[in-house]
Amino acid sequence: MKRLLIMAAMLPFAALAQPLNTTNNPNLPDYKIPSQQRLQTQMKSQQVQQKGMLNQQLQTQTRVQQQQLQTQMNNNRQRIQQAQPGERNPAGQQMLPNTNGGMLNQSGASGNSDSLLNNQQHMLPQR
């Protein structure tokens, strides 16, 4: 009788007890220790954050390299264009006026062409 009384007194406390966690039962083969689960979750979130930071750094580095290459290409293009002969008026060069008329000089065009040839014969070696 004593036993029955004790059992009846403990029955309400048994109803308040937490039920077993059926999803994480230590007797099941895929049981995971809760502290290990928390650690794995933290590590995964850290890995995701680090991956995001590395991707941002890679994008920034790629962007900077592209800008540097573009600047270098522009500088090289300008240097090549400035070094090209026959430029009409490249930046930084001033055109000189043609004061003596060049080939269109009126004295040469209307004058005697033999006199022009005679003036240049002094450059040839004499025989």
C-alpha positions in Angstrom: 0.0 0.0 0.0 2.9 2.3 0.8 4.3 1.7 -2.6 1.1 2.5 -4.3 0.8 5.7 -2.4 4.3 6.7 -3.4 3.7 5.8 -7.0 0.5 7.9 -7.0 2.3 10.8 -5.5 5.1 10.7 -8.1 2.8 10.4 -11.1 2.2 14.1 -11.6 5.9 14.8 -11.6 6.5 12.2 -14.3 4.0 14.0 -16.5 6.1 17.2 -16.2 9.3 15.5 -17.1 10.7 16.4 -20.6 10.2 13.8 -23.2 13.2 12.2 -24.9 14.5 14.0 -28.0 13.7 11.5 -30.7 15.6 13.4 -33.3 18.9 13.3 -31.5 18.8 10.0 -29.6 22.2 8.8 -28.4 21.2 5.2 -29.2 20.8 6.0 -32.9 23.7 5.6 -35.4 23.5 9.2 -36.6 23.7 10.7 -33.1 25.5 14.0 -32.9 26.8 15.5 -29.7 25.0 18.9 -29.2 28.3 20.7 -28.4 29.8 19.3 -31.6 26.8 20.4 -33.6 27.1 24.0 -32.2 30.8 24.0 -33.0 30.2 22.7 -36.6 27.5 25.4 -37.1 29.8 28.1 -35.9 32.6 26.9 -38.1 30.4 26.7 -41.2 29.2 30.3 -40.6 32.8 31.5 -40.2 33.7 29.8 -43.4 30.9 31.4 -45.3 31.9 34.8 -43.9 35.6 34.3 -44.8 34.6 33.1 -48.3 32.6 36.3 -48.8 35.5 38.4 -47.6 37.9 36.6 -49.9 35.6 37.1 -52.8 35.4 40.8 -52.1 39.2 41.1 -51.9 39.5 39.2 -55.1 37.1 41.4 -56.9 38.8 44.5 -55.6 42.2 43.2 -56.6 41.0 42.3 -60.1 39.4 45.8 -60.5 42.6 47.5 -59.4 44.7 45.4 -61.8 42.3 46.1 -64.7 42.5 49.8 -64.0 46.3 49.7 -63.8 46.5 47.8 -67.1 44.0 50.2 -68.8 46.1 53.2 -67.6 49.3 51.5 -68.8 47.7 50.8 -72.2 46.5 54.4 -72.5 50.0 55.7 -71.6 51.6 53.4 -74.2 49.1 54.4 -76.8 49.8 58.1 -76.2 53.5 57.6 -76.3 53.3 55.7 -79.6 51.0 58.3 -81.1 53.4 61.1 -80.1 56.3 59.3 -81.6 54.7 58.7 -85.0 56.3 60.7 -87.8 54.0 62.7 -90.0 51.6 63.8 -87.4 49.9 67.0 -88.5 49.8 68.7 -85.1 50.2 66.3 -82.2 49.7 67.7 -78.8 52.8 69.5 -77.5 54.3 70.2 -80.9 54.1 73.5 -82.7 53.9 73.9 -86.5 56.7 76.2 -87.9 55.7 78.6 -90.7 57.0 78.0 -94.2 58.7 81.4 -94.9 60.6 80.5 -98.1 57.7 78.9 -100.0 59.4 75.5 -100.4 58.7 73.8 -103.8 56.1 76.4 -104.6 58.6 79.3 -104.4 57.7 81.7 -107.2 61.2 82.4 -108.2 61.9 78.7 -108.8 58.5 78.0 -110.5 58.7 80.9 -112.9 62.5 81.1 -113.1 65.0 79.1 -115.1 65.2 75.5 -114.0 68.7 75.2 -115.4 69.9 77.8 -113.0 68.6 75.7 -110.1 70.5 72.7 -111.3 73.7 74.8 -111.7 73.4 76.0 -108.2 73.3 72.4 -106.9 76.2 71.1 -109.0 78.8 72.4 -106.6 77.9 69.5 -104.3 78.9 66.9 -106.8 82.6 65.9 -106.9 84.5 67.5 -109.8 86.1 65.1 -112.3 
